[in-house]
């Protein structure tokens, strides 16, 4: 479930029925599409890096996309696109907070 108070949403590459979502590079593709949405708007070469608001990652062996609520606040249509992508493909979503690795780990 996604609430207005959510600061980060994790879209998991697992459907509600427990199947792995395909294609296997779905998270990279989604984040590539979203790369133009970033603080300060588009910049030359910005398409070569992911947006800090939509980042692919792997958690416990499951490909995920972490979507930051700043995207919702700045680009509501882009936020709706990502959330509707997850809903349309029956992907599991969770509100969470990404905690960076501790130094030295």
RODO-2510 file (C-alpha; in nm, 4 decimals, decimal comma):
residues 105
     n   res          X          Y          Z
     1     x     0,0000     0,0000     0,0000
     2     x     0,1176     0,3512    -0,0824
     3     x     0,0187     0,6381     0,1454
     4     x     0,0699     1,0139     0,1142
     5     x     0,3175     1,0013     0,4036
     6     x     0,5417     0,7446     0,2310
     7     x     0,8954     0,8722     0,1777
     8     x     1,0221     0,5690    -0,0171
     9     x     0,8369     0,2949    -0,1992
    10     x     1,0018    -0,0345    -0,2855
    11     x     0,8658    -0,1988    -0,5984
    12     x     0,9672    -0,5620    -0,5824
    13     x     1,0211    -0,7841    -0,8854
    14     x     0,7752    -1,0394    -0,7497
    15     x     0,4097    -1,0511    -0,8448
    16     x     0,1398    -1,0813    -0,5798
    17     x     0,1118    -1,4491    -0,6731
    18     x     0,4817    -1,4970    -0,5878
    19     x     0,6253    -1,5295    -0,9405
    20     x     0,9418    -1,3521    -1,0516
    21     x     0,8638    -1,0632    -1,2857
    22     x     1,0074    -1,0793    -1,6361
    23     x     1,2036    -0,9584    -1,8213
    24     x     1,4879    -0,9953    -1,5775
    25     x     1,6176    -0,6424    -1,6486
    26     x     1,2830    -0,4746    -1,5774
    27     x     1,4243    -0,2622    -1,2944
    28     x     1,7054    -0,1227    -1,5098
    29     x     1,4613    -0,0459    -1,7914
    30     x     1,2162     0,1304    -1,5613
    31     x     1,4891     0,3369    -1,3984
    32     x     1,6330     0,4184    -1,7419
    33     x     1,2992     0,5625    -1,8490
    34     x     1,2847     0,7652    -1,5277
    35     x     1,6451     0,8935    -1,5537
    36     x     1,5371     1,2340    -1,6854
    37     x     1,3503     1,3126    -1,3630
    38     x     1,5992     1,4545    -1,1154
    39     x     1,6563     1,7497    -0,8847
    40     x     1,7117     2,0584    -1,0968
    41     x     1,5590     1,8974    -1,4067
    42     x     1,7281     1,7419    -1,7067
    43     x     2,0979     1,7988    -1,7582
    44     x     2,3256     1,7102    -2,0501
    45     x     2,4304     1,3475    -2,0123
    46     x     2,1643     1,2864    -1,7468
    47     x     2,0325     0,9927    -1,9467
    48     x     2,3590     0,8121    -1,8676
    49     x     2,2855     0,7894    -1,4946
    50     x     1,9824     0,6920    -1,2902
    51     x     1,7699     0,9514    -1,1200
    52     x     1,8286     0,9685    -0,7439
    53     x     1,4490     0,9426    -0,7145
    54     x     1,4190     0,6070    -0,8926
    55     x     1,7023     0,3629    -0,8264
    56     x     1,7355    -0,0072    -0,9087
    57     x     1,8699    -0,2347    -0,6372
    58     x     1,8692    -0,5969    -0,5250
    59     x     1,7362    -0,6868    -0,1800
    60     x     1,7644    -1,0443    -0,0564
    61     x     1,8140    -1,1616    -0,4141
    62     x     1,5028    -0,9806    -0,5436
    63     x     1,5354    -0,7025    -0,7991
    64     x     1,3635    -0,3883    -0,6735
    65     x     1,3207    -0,0234    -0,7598
    66     x     1,3355     0,2306    -0,4794
    67     x     1,1171     0,5307    -0,5592
    68     x     1,1636     0,8423    -0,3471
    69     x     0,8611     1,0594    -0,2654
    70     x     1,0443     1,3676    -0,3928
    71     x     0,9465     1,2373    -0,7363
    72     x     0,5781     1,2579    -0,6324
    73     x     0,6267     1,6097    -0,4983
    74     x     0,8168     1,7380    -0,8028
    75     x     0,6796     1,5343    -1,0952
    76     x     0,3371     1,3901    -1,0041
    77     x     0,2812     1,2418    -1,3513
    78     x     0,6148     1,0562    -1,3371
    79     x     0,5213     0,9271    -0,9893
    80     x     0,1868     0,8055    -1,1215
    81     x     0,3622     0,6332    -1,4123
    82     x     0,5916     0,4340    -1,1811
    83     x     0,3177     0,3419    -0,9334
    84     x     0,0787     0,2436    -1,2124
    85     x     0,3539     0,0342    -1,3731
    86     x     0,3750    -0,1648    -1,0501
    87     x    -0,0028    -0,1944    -1,0191
    88     x    -0,0555    -0,2870    -1,3854
    89     x     0,2044    -0,5634    -1,3571
    90     x     0,0724    -0,6841    -1,0201
    91     x     0,4078    -0,6201    -0,8494
    92     x     0,4452    -0,6129    -0,4750
    93     x     0,5091    -0,2700    -0,3221
    94     x     0,6177    -0,1788     0,0280
    95     x     0,6754     0,1430     0,2167
    96     x     1,0235     0,1369     0,3621
    97     x     1,3413     0,3324     0,4135
    98     x     1,6669     0,2420     0,2456
    99     x     1,9434     0,2416     0,5053
   100     x     2,2922     0,2840     0,3623
   101     x     2,5583     0,0259     0,4382
   102     x     2,7729     0,1074     0,7375
   103     x     3,1320     0,2148     0,6635
   104     x     3,3705    -0,0746     0,6457
   105     x     3,1098    -0,3390     0,5628
***
